[in-house]
Amino acid sequence: MVRYDLRHLHEDFLARMDELLDQQVKPGEVAIFLFEIISNGKVHFESVQESADLIKKRGDELLNSLKFNEVDWTIVVRKQH
């Protein structure tokens, strides 16, 4: 299991998550991604849906998606291939 903190990327985390899944996560391995859902003081749940859509499009398995605290979200993904 590997953990990636993408909070420093703010709303630009999706490309990096995709890159990490391609290059760093091994097939069958579980990865935890932490990212922000707050931008300019407003909650943007679109980021959560966009991350779930990316995982589905890739063919990977979304194991969990939950609010980590007031500003951050965590998703747990198993890379399929």
N, C-alpha and C positions, 0 to 999 in steps of 0.2 A: 504494500500500500504506500502510495506517495501522496504528498500534500503540496499544493501550489497556492500561494497567496498572490492573488491578482488585484488586490484592492488598490495598489498604487497606480493601476492603469485606468481607474475610474470607469467610465462607460465604454472604454475602448478595449475591454478584456477579451471579447469573443475570438478575435483573430489569434491572440496568444494562446487561448485555451485550445483552439483547433490545432495550432502548431505543436503545442506540448503533447497532445494526444497522438499526433502523427510521429513525432520525433523522440519523445522521452518515455512514454508509457508503453509497456510491453503488452501484447495480446493476453487477455485473461487477467491482467493486473487491474486493481482498483485505484482510482485517483480521486482525491478530494480537492475541489476548487473553491476558494473563498473569493468573493467579489462584492463590490459595493452596490447597493440599490438606491442610494441617496445621491442626488446630483443637484447642486445649487439649492440645497435645503429642501428638496422635494423627493418623495419616494417614487421610484420608477420601477414598477413591477414588470415592465416590458422586458427588462434585462433577464428576469427569471424565465419568462416565456421564450425569449430568444435563445437562451442557453439550452433549454429543453429541446427546442426545435433543432439546434445544431447537433445535439447528441443523437436525436432521432435520425436526422439526415445522414449522419456519419454511419449509422447502423450499430452504434454502441448502446449499452444498456444504462439507463438512468436508474440508479438504485435508491436515491433519496434526494430530496430537495427541501431545505428548511431554512427558516430565518435564524441567523446566528446571534444577532443582537439587533439593536435599533437601526443600524446602518448597513449591515453586512448580511450576505446570503451564502449558504453553502450547498453545493451539489456534490453527490457521490456518483461516480461513473465507473462502469466496468468496460474496458476496451475489448471489443469482440474480435477484431482481426487487424 
